Amino acid sequence: MNTMGRAARWPIYVCSLTALLLSAVPLPHWLDLVRPDFLLLVLIWFAVMLPRSGGLLFAWLCGLALDSFRGQILGENALAFVAVAYLAHRFHLRMRMFPLTHQSLVVFLLLAVYQFLLFWIDGVTGHPLNDWTRSLPAITGALLWPAVTGLLGRFASRA
Amino acid sequence: MSLLREPGARYAPPRVSALGLRALILIAASIGVMVVDHRQHELTAIRTALSAVAYPLQVLVQSPVAAWNWMSSSLATRSALMAENEALKTDNRDNDLRLLRLEAIEQENRRLRDLLNAAPRDAETSKVASILRVDLDPLRHRVLVDRGTSDGVTRAQAVIDSHGIFGQTSNVGLKASEVILLSDPTHAVPVQVERNGLRTIAVGTGDARRLALPYLPRNADVRVDDRLVTSGLGGVFPAGYPVGRISEVKRDPSQPLATVSAEPAAALDRAREVMLLWLHPRVPMPASEPAPPAPTPAPDKARDKPRSR
């Protein structure tokens, strides 16, 4: 792996931009409720598989971008992204060893941490939304993880 | 906390050694940004800049929908277009007739208000904005419209559609701004029952077809099918615009407050185009009839967006 030196940066940029666009594509309401957090999935994948391509700063910037994209309080997604990216970076070697279903489970935990942080920040800033549908994106995100690994693995290996 | 002990430190170069430290710094930075954004609203310039960057992306996201709409309208059959044209002509004639009467009534109203020495109503100007088909948070009722500071849009400005009050602007970017709908759970609008002038507040419920009126006492004089209009208190919404129609009144003898719901007049989940309103306070006793000046921002302190219980 050291022979690669610095990993190419453009795959992560392309994937994050695509994920950012996917997070806003108009969908019917019921699909919108279960829309997974694409950007975070991409960030987790790169943190686990190619940890040198995007650091925490990149995750933070992605969070800020999503905040401004969605018109939320600036810093909300940024904080949650950094926290999740930190966990993913921290445990990336362990996660690589896991079988795919096990990985999905860990990803579910990471996405749940993300949703919890958002929920908590929403509560502190006075927009509490305690709807059970909030947890759905974490579940769909975890279910989508095998597809994400397959797609991104193929894409990034060509880079 | 073991900031420096990495599980893979033996064979991965120590590039990520200070990972925890960096995470802490970035989290602290996010908290700082949030506090400044939430408490002081001082990041408006940065927000505007960021949304100027985001706007082309948002346009890109909705481009397939826009292309589909364009295709379906350009492939519409001649007979459908003719029928639509006919219907619009009929509508237009009816509206013209109504407008003639309205103008006379408005003149009369102004004269009567002068006689009463009542404060004249605010003048309004409006601009049409179309809703961008971009999904924001699914649990919050917000939409993005294609007007921003470059069109003179300000924060807390009333937005209506052709049936009634739609919402108000919250975050304003250069080219696009976010509108909070009436039905957003954090939105409240001061209203009046048209029949008897009873004032209360209509609060969003998170359901686009229902508003709640939680502050009416059990014996309040409201009935199903009463029309609700804006009361003009709070300074964001002009008085007299339709807000909704009472759809349900439940009076539980053991409760001090009645459970009242209303159905919003505006097509909150269907509208494609909305109008942004600018209010211009009229000077009482004008020396000469003032032409509507350039859009002025609504007084910020009178914002009635955040609901406080």
Chai-1 contact restraints between the chains, C-beta under 6 A:
chainA,res_idxA,chainB,res_idxB,connection_type,confidence,min_distance_angstrom,max_distance_angstrom,comment,restraint_id
A,L21,B,V61,contact,1.0,0.0,6.0,A-B,restraint_1
A,A24,B,V61,contact,1.0,0.0,6.0,A-B,restraint_2
A,A24,B,V134,contact,1.0,0.0,6.0,A-B,restraint_3
A,A24,B,D135,contact,1.0,0.0,6.0,A-B,restraint_4
A,V25,B,V61,contact,1.0,0.0,6.0,A-B,restraint_5
A,P26,B,V65,contact,1.0,0.0,6.0,A-B,restraint_6
A,P26,B,R133,contact,1.0,0.0,6.0,A-B,restraint_7
A,P26,B,D135,contact,1.0,0.0,6.0,A-B,restraint_8
A,D32,B,D135,contact,1.0,0.0,6.0,A-B,restraint_9
A,D32,B,P138,contact,1.0,0.0,6.0,A-B,restraint_10
A,L33,B,P138,contact,1.0,0.0,6.0,A-B,restraint_11
A,L56,B,R22,contact,1.0,0.0,6.0,A-B,restraint_12
A,L56,B,A23,contact,1.0,0.0,6.0,A-B,restraint_13
A,L56,B,L26,contact,1.0,0.0,6.0,A-B,restraint_14
A,W60,B,L26,contact,1.0,0.0,6.0,A-B,restraint_15
A,S68,B,L50,contact,1.0,0.0,6.0,A-B,restraint_16
A,S68,B,S51,contact,1.0,0.0,6.0,A-B,restraint_17
A,S68,B,A54,contact,1.0,0.0,6.0,A-B,restraint_18
A,F69,B,A54,contact,1.0,0.0,6.0,A-B,restraint_19
A,R70,B,L136,contact,1.0,0.0,6.0,A-B,restraint_20
A,R70,B,D137,contact,1.0,0.0,6.0,A-B,restraint_21
A,G71,B,N171,contact,1.0,0.0,6.0,A-B,restraint_22
A,G71,B,E178,contact,1.0,0.0,6.0,A-B,restraint_23
A,I73,B,M34,contact,1.0,0.0,6.0,A-B,restraint_24
A,I73,B,D37,contact,1.0,0.0,6.0,A-B,restraint_25
A,I73,B,H38,contact,1.0,0.0,6.0,A-B,restraint_26
A,L74,B,V33,contact,1.0,0.0,6.0,A-B,restraint_27
A,L74,B,D37,contact,1.0,0.0,6.0,A-B,restraint_28
A,L74,B,L43,contact,1.0,0.0,6.0,A-B,restraint_29
A,G75,B,S30,contact,1.0,0.0,6.0,A-B,restraint_30
A,G75,B,V33,contact,1.0,0.0,6.0,A-B,restraint_31
A,G75,B,M34,contact,1.0,0.0,6.0,A-B,restraint_32
A,A78,B,S30,contact,1.0,0.0,6.0,A-B,restraint_33
A,L79,B,I27,contact,1.0,0.0,6.0,A-B,restraint_34
A,L79,B,S30,contact,1.0,0.0,6.0,A-B,restraint_35
A,V82,B,A23,contact,1.0,0.0,6.0,A-B,restraint_36
A,V82,B,L26,contact,1.0,0.0,6.0,A-B,restraint_37
A,V82,B,I27,contact,1.0,0.0,6.0,A-B,restraint_38
A,Y86,B,A23,contact,1.0,0.0,6.0,A-B,restraint_39
A,H89,B,L19,contact,1.0,0.0,6.0,A-B,restraint_40
A,L93,B,P7,contact,1.0,0.0,6.0,A-B,restraint_41
A,L93,B,G8,contact,1.0,0.0,6.0,A-B,restraint_42
A,T125,B,H38,contact,1.0,0.0,6.0,A-B,restraint_43
A,H127,B,T186,contact,1.0,0.0,6.0,A-B,restraint_44
A,L129,B,L139,contact,1.0,0.0,6.0,A-B,restraint_45
A,D131,B,L139,contact,1.0,0.0,6.0,A-B,restraint_46
